[in-house]
């Protein structure tokens, strides 16, 4: 762990970090293109949202893909793991297509750029700070559990003020987690002597983590600032 000291960076580190952000960026592009494509296809929208079974089946598929990839990454080949990440980003795009019906294109575009700026700032902070952000991760995880419980409760209460509070807390939580995850990924990759398949799979999981941070930060910012269309 870093405690006020510079972290030794291996020679493989720059290449591995590039892979993290390349995979993350490609996943975001796949998600955006899929979401936009599905939103502009009445047939696909009808197929997904006319049946709760189909919609929740996609949500279940997302959860299975994430948990399976996280649990089995050591035993999977890099190619298989990459394909699963790609599939996950596409399925996630399909389930996020509804935002184009709920929010205006201007709100989505503006929120994306705000998210990109906020994410970049916090990722850079996590990368360059000499402070140990481990406590941020612990607090963020506990707060995330509380956030999920509050969101579930509000599904039944439908309280607009609670929804606003949940959205604001969601933004704060994922801002903190972005910095923490950025530092954690740096620490993990700095210890990899070679950019072999094992190290690249660690980079891939880092890309998945930051991808999830970005997506969640975007959604909470959209709920907080976006005007419903």
Backbone as CSV, one residue per row, in Angstrom:
resi,resn,N_x,N_y,N_z,CA_x,CA_y,CA_z,C_x,C_y,C_z
1,UNK,0.835,-1.201,0.000,0.000,0.000,0.000,0.869,1.250,0.000
2,UNK,0.381,2.320,-0.617,1.103,3.573,-0.609,0.765,4.341,0.655
3,UNK,1.753,4.775,1.376,1.550,5.580,2.566,2.517,6.755,2.522
4,UNK,2.174,7.716,1.652,2.994,8.906,1.565,4.286,8.716,0.798
5,UNK,4.466,7.586,0.120,5.688,7.328,-0.627,5.343,7.045,-2.084
6,UNK,6.300,7.353,-2.947,6.090,7.048,-4.364,6.044,5.544,-4.552
7,UNK,5.176,5.105,-5.461,5.044,3.680,-5.740,5.973,3.319,-6.898
8,UNK,6.744,2.262,-6.703,7.622,1.803,-7.777,6.769,1.287,-8.933
9,UNK,7.057,1.750,-10.144,6.304,1.350,-11.320,7.148,0.420,-12.176
10,UNK,6.606,-0.750,-12.498,7.331,-1.708,-13.319,7.389,-1.228,-14.762
11,UNK,8.263,-1.830,-15.543,8.394,-1.449,-16.949,7.136,-1.789,-17.740
12,UNK,6.391,-2.788,-17.287,5.167,-3.189,-17.982,3.995,-2.270,-17.653
13,UNK,4.143,-1.448,-16.631,3.035,-0.646,-16.121,2.394,0.267,-17.171
14,UNK,3.156,1.069,-17.931,2.512,1.970,-18.907,1.631,1.233,-19.913
15,UNK,2.126,0.105,-20.413,1.353,-0.666,-21.397,0.076,-1.212,-20.772
16,UNK,0.161,-1.668,-19.537,-1.013,-2.218,-18.855,-2.041,-1.131,-18.564
17,UNK,-1.586,0.052,-18.162,-2.522,1.147,-17.905,-3.213,1.587,-19.185
18,UNK,-2.484,1.586,-20.302,-3.116,1.927,-21.580,-4.217,0.935,-21.910
19,UNK,-3.969,-0.335,-21.608,-4.984,-1.352,-21.869,-6.225,-1.122,-21.004
20,UNK,-6.027,-0.725,-19.749,-7.160,-0.452,-18.869,-8.093,0.576,-19.501
21,UNK,-7.532,1.702,-19.911,-8.365,2.781,-20.428,-8.831,2.529,-21.859
22,UNK,-8.073,1.747,-22.617,-8.534,1.378,-23.962,-9.746,0.464,-23.872
23,UNK,-9.661,-0.576,-23.030,-10.798,-1.481,-22.849,-12.003,-0.741,-22.280
24,UNK,-11.774,0.130,-21.322,-12.875,0.888,-20.736,-13.556,1.763,-21.784
25,UNK,-12.749,2.478,-22.578,-13.298,3.366,-23.600,-14.088,2.581,-24.648
26,UNK,-13.550,1.441,-25.077,-14.253,0.617,-26.063,-15.577,0.104,-25.502
27,UNK,-15.583,-0.288,-24.219,-16.817,-0.766,-23.593,-17.861,0.346,-23.536
28,UNK,-17.432,1.561,-23.231,-18.360,2.694,-23.192,-18.932,2.982,-24.575
29,UNK,-18.090,2.874,-25.603,-18.559,3.085,-26.972,-19.586,2.023,-27.351
30,UNK,-19.292,0.771,-27.022,-20.231,-0.326,-27.320,-21.557,-0.097,-26.602
31,UNK,-21.497,0.304,-25.339,-22.714,0.558,-24.566,-23.513,1.695,-25.191
32,UNK,-22.842,2.790,-25.549,-23.528,3.954,-26.115,-24.170,3.625,-27.466
33,UNK,-23.414,2.946,-28.323,-23.931,2.601,-29.651,-25.114,1.634,-29.529
34,UNK,-24.988,0.645,-28.650,-26.080,-0.318,-28.461,-27.321,0.372,-27.912
35,UNK,-27.140,1.226,-26.904,-28.280,1.931,-26.308,-28.992,2.789,-27.342
36,UNK,-28.218,3.524,-28.132,-28.810,4.390,-29.155,-29.504,3.563,-30.240
37,UNK,-28.859,2.469,-30.645,-29.446,1.621,-31.675,-30.742,0.979,-31.229
38,UNK,-30.762,0.457,-29.999,-31.981,-0.167,-29.474,-33.082,0.875,-29.309
39,UNK,-32.730,2.069,-28.827,-33.723,3.125,-28.615,-34.376,3.561,-29.919
40,UNK,-33.663,3.412,-31.030,-34.201,3.808,-32.334,-34.799,2.643,-33.102
41,UNK,-34.973,1.520,-32.427,-35.614,0.364,-33.042,-36.900,0.043,-32.289
42,UNK,-38.057,0.422,-32.814,-39.327,0.134,-32.133,-39.498,-1.354,-31.821
43,UNK,-39.016,-2.217,-32.724,-39.155,-3.653,-32.521,-38.360,-4.104,-31.295
44,UNK,-37.103,-3.656,-31.208,-36.261,-4.050,-30.076,-36.786,-3.460,-28.768
45,UNK,-37.222,-2.203,-28.799,-37.768,-1.579,-27.599,-39.014,-2.316,-27.125
46,UNK,-39.840,-2.694,-28.074,-41.057,-3.432,-27.725,-40.716,-4.803,-27.157
47,UNK,-39.722,-5.450,-27.756,-39.314,-6.779,-27.292,-38.783,-6.729,-25.864
48,UNK,-37.987,-5.705,-25.567,-37.356,-5.610,-24.251,-38.323,-5.136,-23.178
49,UNK,-39.107,-4.098,-23.481,-39.880,-3.431,-22.431,-41.367,-3.816,-22.383
50,UNK,-41.826,-4.571,-23.360,-43.228,-5.002,-23.302,-43.402,-6.206,-22.383
51,UNK,-42.296,-6.853,-22.040,-42.340,-8.019,-21.162,-41.371,-7.841,-20.011
52,UNK,-41.875,-7.917,-18.784,-41.004,-7.817,-17.617,-40.011,-8.975,-17.588
53,UNK,-40.440,-10.124,-18.102,-39.564,-11.293,-18.118,-38.317,-11.018,-18.958
54,UNK,-38.505,-10.382,-20.122,-37.376,-10.075,-20.997,-36.451,-9.047,-20.360
55,UNK,-37.036,-7.983,-19.814,-36.223,-6.918,-19.223,-35.416,-7.427,-18.033
56,UNK,-36.101,-8.105,-17.101,-35.388,-8.605,-15.928,-34.471,-9.773,-16.281
57,UNK,-34.753,-10.429,-17.399,-33.842,-11.457,-17.883,-32.521,-10.850,-18.313
58,UNK,-32.590,-9.673,-18.956,-31.375,-8.963,-19.348,-30.598,-8.476,-18.121
59,UNK,-31.336,-7.968,-17.122,-30.687,-7.528,-15.883,-29.980,-8.715,-15.222
60,UNK,-30.675,-9.859,-15.200,-30.080,-11.068,-14.625,-28.848,-11.509,-15.395
61,UNK,-28.907,-11.391,-16.722,-27.767,-11.767,-17.555,-26.560,-10.868,-17.253
62,UNK,-26.816,-9.575,-17.043,-25.730,-8.648,-16.685,-25.057,-9.074,-15.384
63,UNK,-25.878,-9.360,-14.367,-25.338,-9.745,-13.061,-24.537,-11.040,-13.152
64,UNK,-25.062,-11.992,-13.905,-24.370,-13.276,-14.064,-23.024,-13.071,-14.758
65,UNK,-23.005,-12.248,-15.809,-21.772,-12.005,-16.547,-20.710,-11.359,-15.654
66,UNK,-21.123,-10.359,-14.857,-20.168,-9.669,-13.989,-19.624,-10.601,-12.920
67,UNK,-20.526,-11.305,-12.234,-20.082,-12.186,-11.160,-19.258,-13.355,-11.700
68,UNK,-19.664,-13.900,-12.838,-18.922,-15.018,-13.431,-17.534,-14.566,-13.864
69,UNK,-17.459,-13.406,-14.508,-16.173,-12.888,-14.958,-15.261,-12.599,-13.768
70,UNK,-15.811,-12.009,-12.718,-15.007,-11.679,-11.535,-14.504,-12.929,-10.821
71,UNK,-15.381,-13.944,-10.742,-15.025,-15.157,-9.999,-14.118,-16.091,-10.786
72,UNK,-14.234,-16.075,-12.118,-13.526,-17.055,-12.934,-12.390,-16.461,-13.760
73,UNK,-12.079,-15.187,-13.549,-11.101,-14.516,-14.400,-9.766,-15.254,-14.442
74,UNK,-9.343,-15.838,-13.332,-8.041,-16.515,-13.282,-8.021,-17.759,-14.173
75,UNK,-9.185,-18.394,-14.358,-9.256,-19.625,-15.131,-9.647,-19.396,-16.585
76,UNK,-10.132,-18.215,-16.895,-10.542,-17.922,-18.259,-9.342,-17.466,-19.084
77,UNK,-9.418,-17.711,-20.383,-8.392,-17.151,-21.270,-8.672,-15.661,-21.427
78,UNK,-7.644,-14.911,-21.810,-7.818,-13.472,-22.000,-8.854,-13.198,-23.081
79,UNK,-8.857,-14.012,-24.134,-9.822,-13.831,-25.223,-11.244,-14.015,-24.730
80,UNK,-11.489,-15.075,-23.952,-12.829,-15.341,-23.428,-13.275,-14.237,-22.478
81,UNK,-12.363,-13.809,-21.607,-12.684,-12.748,-20.658,-13.025,-11.447,-21.389
82,UNK,-12.268,-11.149,-22.443,-12.534,-9.936,-23.224,-13.887,-10.019,-23.924
83,UNK,-14.212,-11.178,-24.460,-15.508,-11.365,-25.117,-16.656,-11.209,-24.124
84,UNK,-16.479,-11.709,-22.903,-17.508,-11.580,-21.882,-17.697,-10.120,-21.475
85,UNK,-16.599,-9.383,-21.371,-16.670,-7.956,-21.068,-17.393,-7.213,-22.187
86,UNK,-17.085,-7.568,-23.423,-17.734,-6.951,-24.576,-19.230,-7.251,-24.581
87,UNK,-19.582,-8.515,-24.301,-20.987,-8.908,-24.257,-21.719,-8.161,-23.151
88,UNK,-21.073,-8.040,-21.998,-21.684,-7.325,-20.879,-21.968,-5.869,-21.243
89,UNK,-21.010,-5.208,-21.883,-21.200,-3.805,-22.237,-22.340,-3.636,-23.253
90,UNK,-22.530,-4.626,-24.131,-23.623,-4.569,-25.105,-24.977,-4.794,-24.426
91,UNK,-25.053,-5.787,-23.552,-26.303,-6.048,-22.818,-26.658,-4.853,-21.946
92,UNK,-25.653,-4.262,-21.322,-25.893,-3.078,-20.497,-26.427,-1.932,-21.351
93,UNK,-25.911,-1.807,-22.558,-26.416,-0.787,-23.470,-27.881,-0.998,-23.802
94,UNK,-28.277,-2.256,-23.983,-29.676,-2.559,-24.288,-30.596,-2.158,-23.138
95,UNK,-30.169,-2.430,-21.909,-31.012,-2.084,-20.761,-31.018,-0.584,-20.482
96,UNK,-29.978,0.122,-20.944,-29.921,1.571,-20.722,-30.606,2.359,-21.842
97,UNK,-31.105,1.677,-22.843,-31.716,2.368,-23.982,-32.909,3.224,-23.574
98,UNK,-33.538,2.887,-22.465,-34.736,3.629,-22.036,-34.438,5.079,-21.682
99,UNK,-33.176,5.412,-21.397,-32.876,6.801,-21.025,-33.185,7.754,-22.173
100,UNK,-33.161,7.257,-23.421,-33.457,8.111,-24.565,-34.950,8.438,-24.649
101,UNK,-35.769,7.673,-23.923,-37.200,7.943,-23.863,-37.562,8.754,-22.626
102,UNK,-36.702,8.742,-21.637,-36.980,9.433,-20.369,-36.377,10.832,-20.354
103,UNK,-35.185,10.988,-20.937,-34.485,12.267,-20.903,-34.254,12.785,-22.320
104,UNK,-34.120,14.089,-22.420,-33.873,14.713,-23.725,-32.444,14.428,-24.182
105,UNK,-32.200,14.426,-25.493,-30.835,14.224,-25.996,-29.857,15.251,-25.433
106,UNK,-30.318,16.490,-25.256,-29.442,17.539,-24.716,-29.020,17.202,-23.291
107,UNK,-29.964,16.722,-22.475,-29.648,16.372,-21.086,-28.669,15.208,-21.032
108,UNK,-28.854,14.224,-21.906,-27.963,13.059,-21.942,-26.557,13.488,-22.358
109,UNK,-26.465,14.317,-23.397,-25.165,14.774,-23.892,-24.440,15.608,-22.847
110,UNK,-25.150,16.576,-22.254,-24.531,17.433,-21.240,-24.068,16.624,-20.042
111,UNK,-24.894,15.677,-19.607,-24.538,14.856,-18.450,-23.340,13.969,-18.760
112,UNK,-23.258,13.492,-19.989,-22.106,12.666,-20.368,-20.805,13.450,-20.230
113,UNK,-20.798,14.693,-20.718,-19.573,15.489,-20.643,-19.244,15.874,-19.201
114,UNK,-20.270,16.140,-18.399,-20.032,16.420,-16.976,-19.446,15.182,-16.302
115,UNK,-20.004,14.019,-16.641,-19.498,12.759,-16.087,-18.059,12.521,-16.503
116,UNK,-17.761,12.730,-17.777,-16.405,12.521,-18.286,-15.409,13.425,-17.569
117,UNK,-15.787,14.685,-17.367,-14.896,15.618,-16.682,-14.684,15.247,-15.231
118,UNK,-15.781,14.908,-14.546,-15.698,14.530,-13.133,-14.902,13.245,-12.967
119,UNK,-15.196,12.264,-13.805,-14.503,10.975,-13.753,-13.002,11.168,-13.980
120,UNK,-12.644,11.943,-14.984,-11.230,12.162,-15.298,-10.509,12.830,-14.136
121,UNK,-11.145,13.837,-13.554,-10.527,14.549,-12.432,-10.281,13.618,-11.251
122,UNK,-11.268,12.788,-10.922,-11.124,11.904,-9.763,-10.177,10.751,-10.059
123,UNK,-10.169,10.251,-11.291,-9.236,9.185,-11.659,-7.801,9.696,-11.580
124,UNK,-7.581,10.930,-12.032,-6.247,11.516,-11.945,-5.836,11.755,-10.493
125,UNK,-6.797,12.184,-9.687,-6.500,12.385,-8.266,-6.079,11.063,-7.627
126,UNK,-6.842,10.006,-7.904,-6.513,8.698,-7.352,-5.172,8.189,-7.831
127,UNK,-4.830,8.523,-9.063,-3.559,8.059,-9.649,-2.367,8.790,-9.046
128,UNK,-2.478,10.101,-8.871,-1.321,10.904,-8.481,-1.200,11.177,-6.982
129,UNK,-2.294,11.065,-6.236,-2.201,11.397,-4.820,-1.264,10.442,-4.077
130,UNK,-0.581,10.981,-3.068,0.284,10.154,-2.239,-0.460,9.665,-0.998
131,UNK,-1.699,10.106,-0.825,-2.503,9.667,0.315,-3.055,8.269,0.064
132,UNK,-3.207,7.507,1.119,-3.787,6.171,1.019,-5.309,6.301,1.039
133,UNK,-5.951,5.885,-0.044,-7.401,6.029,-0.173,-8.156,4.757,0.209
134,UNK,-7.498,3.840,0.921,-8.153,2.584,1.294,-9.427,2.836,2.089
135,UNK,-9.408,3.850,2.951,-10.590,4.152,3.765,-11.752,4.609,2.886
136,UNK,-11.432,5.270,1.764,-12.483,5.687,0.834,-13.218,4.472,0.279
137,UNK,-12.454,3.418,-0.013,-13.060,2.205,-0.544,-13.991,1.551,0.462
138,UNK,-13.560,1.476,1.725,-14.383,0.859,2.765,-15.655,1.664,3.003
139,UNK,-15.497,2.981,3.124,-16.658,3.844,3.340,-17.593,3.798,2.140
140,UNK,-17.003,3.824,0.941,-17.812,3.794,-0.279,-18.618,2.520,-0.403
141,UNK,-18.026,1.379,-0.048,-18.725,0.107,-0.129,-19.892,0.057,0.846
142,UNK,-19.652,0.503,2.083,-20.728,0.513,3.077,-21.842,1.475,2.660
143,UNK,-21.440,2.643,2.149,-22.431,3.624,1.705,-23.224,3.102,0.513
144,UNK,-22.565,2.334,-0.353,-23.241,1.776,-1.528,-24.321,0.781,-1.116
145,UNK,-24.033,-0.019,-0.099,-25.042,-0.961,0.403,-26.264,-0.201,0.925
146,UNK,-25.997,0.862,1.704,-27.095,1.695,2.200,-27.868,2.354,1.076
147,UNK,-27.142,2.780,0.032,-27.779,3.423,-1.115,-28.723,2.463,-1.830
148,UNK,-28.281,1.224,-2.003,-29.119,0.216,-2.663,-30.390,-0.045,-1.851
149,UNK,-30.241,-0.156,-0.529,-31.404,-0.377,0.334,-32.374,0.792,0.257
150,UNK,-31.835,2.015,0.262,-32.687,3.206,0.179,-33.426,3.255,-1.159
151,UNK,-32.721,2.867,-2.238,-33.348,2.870,-3.564,-34.463,1.836,-3.641
152,UNK,-34.250,0.665,-3.023,-35.287,-0.376,-3.012,-36.515,0.104,-2.232
153,UNK,-36.275,0.722,-1.076,-37.380,1.243,-0.266,-38.174,2.289,-1.045
154,UNK,-37.446,3.154,-1.767,-38.128,4.227,-2.497,-38.886,3.728,-3.721
155,UNK,-38.601,2.504,-4.148,-39.398,1.917,-5.229,-40.844,1.774,-4.793
156,UNK,-41.051,1.588,-3.495,-42.411,1.442,-2.964,-42.975,2.775,-2.479
157,UNK,-42.110,3.637,-1.918,-42.570,4.918,-1.392,-42.811,5.942,-2.494
158,UNK,-41.980,5.894,-3.541,-42.064,6.859,-4.643,-41.982,8.290,-4.128
159,UNK,-41.044,8.516,-3.192,-40.862,9.836,-2.595,-39.837,10.622,-3.406
160,UNK,-40.245,11.773,-3.957,-39.364,12.546,-4.830,-38.160,13.112,-4.076
161,UNK,-38.374,13.517,-2.816,-37.259,14.053,-2.031,-36.226,12.966,-1.733
162,UNK,-36.706,11.766,-1.379,-35.788,10.650,-1.117,-35.047,10.273,-2.386
163,UNK,-35.733,10.351,-3.522,-35.091,10.047,-4.806,-33.971,11.044,-5.092
164,UNK,-34.198,12.314,-4.749,-33.181,13.341,-4.942,-31.973,13.090,-4.040
165,UNK,-32.255,12.708,-2.791,-31.174,12.416,-1.838,-30.369,11.207,-2.305
166,UNK,-31.058,10.162,-2.752,-30.383,8.955,-3.242,-29.495,9.296,-4.440
167,UNK,-29.994,10.139,-5.340,-29.209,10.525,-6.520,-27.964,11.301,-6.115
168,UNK,-28.113,12.238,-5.166,-26.969,13.036,-4.716,-25.934,12.155,-4.024
169,UNK,-26.401,11.244,-3.180,-25.484,10.333,-2.499,-24.789,9.403,-3.500
170,UNK,-25.530,8.974,-4.504,-24.939,8.120,-5.534,-23.798,8.818,-6.250
171,UNK,-23.976,10.096,-6.553,-22.906,10.875,-7.188,-21.675,10.919,-6.291
172,UNK,-21.880,11.248,-5.017,-20.761,11.361,-4.074,-20.039,10.028,-3.902
173,UNK,-20.807,8.953,-3.797,-20.213,7.628,-3.595,-19.340,7.230,-4.779
174,UNK,-19.832,7.425,-5.991,-19.054,6.977,-7.155,-17.938,7.947,-7.524
175,UNK,-18.040,9.183,-7.088,-16.904,10.091,-7.209,-15.749,9.565,-6.350
176,UNK,-16.070,9.196,-5.106,-15.049,8.656,-4.213,-14.507,7.323,-4.673
177,UNK,-15.389,6.442,-5.144,-14.955,5.124,-5.594,-14.077,5.209,-6.844
178,UNK,-14.324,6.196,-7.690,-13.489,6.368,-8.878,-12.043,6.643,-8.487
179,UNK,-11.852,7.541,-7.520,-10.490,7.847,-7.045,-9.861,6.627,-6.388
180,UNK,-10.634,5.948,-5.543,-10.116,4.761,-4.849,-9.738,3.663,-5.831
181,UNK,-10.619,3.385,-6.778,-10.351,2.317,-7.747,-9.161,2.657,-8.637
182,UNK,-9.028,3.925,-8.994,-7.885,4.348,-9.805,-6.572,4.071,-9.080
183,UNK,-6.539,4.393,-7.790,-5.329,4.133,-7.006,-5.085,2.633,-6.849
184,UNK,-6.131,1.885,-6.591,-5.999,0.445,-6.399,-5.495,-0.244,-7.663
185,UNK,-6.024,0.166,-8.813,-5.592,-0.418,-10.083,-4.121,-0.096,-10.338
186,UNK,-3.721,1.134,-10.036,-2.316,1.520,-10.189,-1.425,0.638,-9.330
187,UNK,-1.821,0.424,-8.093,-1.026,-0.399,-7.186,-0.910,-1.838,-7.687
188,UNK,-2.013,-2.392,-8.173,-2.007,-3.775,-8.639,-1.144,-3.947,-9.889
189,UNK,-1.267,-3.018,-10.826,-0.525,-3.143,-12.080,0.951,-2.793,-11.914
190,UNK,1.258,-1.944,-10.938,2.651,-1.577,-10.700,3.480,-2.774,-10.250
191,UNK,2.815,-3.778,-9.694,3.517,-4.959,-9.211,3.713,-6.027,-10.284
192,UNK,3.128,-5.806,-11.464,3.240,-6.789,-12.540,4.535,-6.556,-13.323
193,UNK,5.427,-7.522,-13.272,6.734,-7.359,-13.907,6.642,-7.421,-15.419
194,UNK,5.709,-8.249,-15.921,5.564,-8.412,-17.362,4.106,-8.193,-17.760
195,UNK,3.895,-7.774,-18.992,2.544,-7.594,-19.518,2.055,-8.906,-20.124
196,UNK,2.139,-9.987,-19.337,1.701,-11.280,-19.828,0.189,-11.412,-19.698
197,UNK,-0.355,-12.590,-20.010,-1.804,-12.762,-20.011,-2.403,-12.528,-18.630
198,UNK,-1.723,-13.011,-17.598,-2.227,-12.809,-16.243,-2.321,-11.336,-15.886
199,UNK,-1.297,-10.566,-16.228,-1.298,-9.132,-15.944,-2.369,-8.416,-16.765
200,UNK,-2.562,-8.860,-17.998,-3.569,-8.234,-18.848,-4.983,-8.528,-18.347
201,UNK,-5.184,-9.680,-17.735,-6.499,-9.979,-17.165,-6.776,-9.096,-15.952
202,UNK,-5.723,-8.782,-15.197,-5.881,-7.832,-14.088,-6.266,-6.457,-14.645
203,UNK,-5.623,-6.073,-15.748,-5.945,-4.803,-16.396,-7.388,-4.797,-16.906
204,UNK,-7.818,-5.937,-17.430,-9.189,-6.045,-17.925,-10.199,-5.858,-16.791
205,UNK,-9.927,-6.476,-15.634,-10.820,-6.311,-14.492,-10.793,-4.867,-13.988
206,UNK,-9.622,-4.221,-14.105,-9.544,-2.808,-13.763,-10.409,-1.974,-14.694
207,UNK,-10.396,-2.314,-15.970,-11.230,-1.610,-16.947,-12.711,-1.798,-16.626
208,UNK,-13.097,-3.002,-16.246,-14.489,-3.276,-15.885,-14.898,-2.453,-14.664
209,UNK,-14.018,-2.385,-13.673,-14.313,-1.617,-12.458,-14.530,-0.143,-12.776
210,UNK,-13.627,0.445,-13.549,-13.754,1.862,-13.892,-14.949,2.103,-14.814
211,UNK,-15.230,1.156,-15.686,-16.415,1.246,-16.547,-17.676,1.328,-15.700
212,UNK,-17.769,0.474,-14.677,-18.945,0.483,-13.804,-19.023,1.783,-13.014
213,UNK,-17.874,2.297,-12.582,-17.857,3.585,-11.886,-18.404,4.684,-12.798
214,UNK,-17.958,4.696,-14.036,-18.378,5.731,-14.992,-19.869,5.635,-15.259
215,UNK,-20.351,4.431,-15.551,-21.765,4.243,-15.870,-22.645,4.668,-14.703
216,UNK,-22.301,4.241,-13.494,-23.116,4.588,-12.334,-23.069,6.084,-12.036
217,UNK,-21.898,6.695,-12.170,-21.779,8.138,-11.971,-22.636,8.878,-12.998
218,UNK,-22.600,8.427,-14.239,-23.413,9.032,-15.295,-24.905,8.936,-14.976
219,UNK,-25.355,7.761,-14.553,-26.783,7.561,-14.281,-27.264,8.394,-13.097
220,UNK,-26.450,8.469,-12.049,-26.855,9.272,-10.891,-26.832,10.763,-11.212
221,UNK,-25.864,11.201,-11.988,-25.846,12.602,-12.410,-27.040,12.909,-13.310
222,UNK,-27.399,11.958,-14.161,-28.535,12.152,-15.065,-29.830,12.269,-14.274
223,UNK,-29.981,11.442,-13.243,-31.166,11.503,-12.380,-31.192,12.795,-11.578
224,UNK,-30.016,13.283,-11.219,-29.926,14.471,-10.374,-30.119,15.757,-11.165
225,UNK,-29.520,15.826,-12.353,-29.541,17.068,-13.131,-30.444,17.010,-14.368
226,UNK,-30.632,15.808,-14.897,-31.353,15.686,-16.165,-32.826,16.013,-16.038
227,UNK,-33.317,16.774,-16.974,-34.746,17.069,-17.008,-35.439,16.000,-17.838
228,UNK,-36.473,15.455,-17.256,-37.194,14.401,-17.979,-37.873,14.968,-19.208
229,UNK,-37.746,14.193,-20.294,-38.286,14.657,-21.565,-39.797,14.471,-21.601
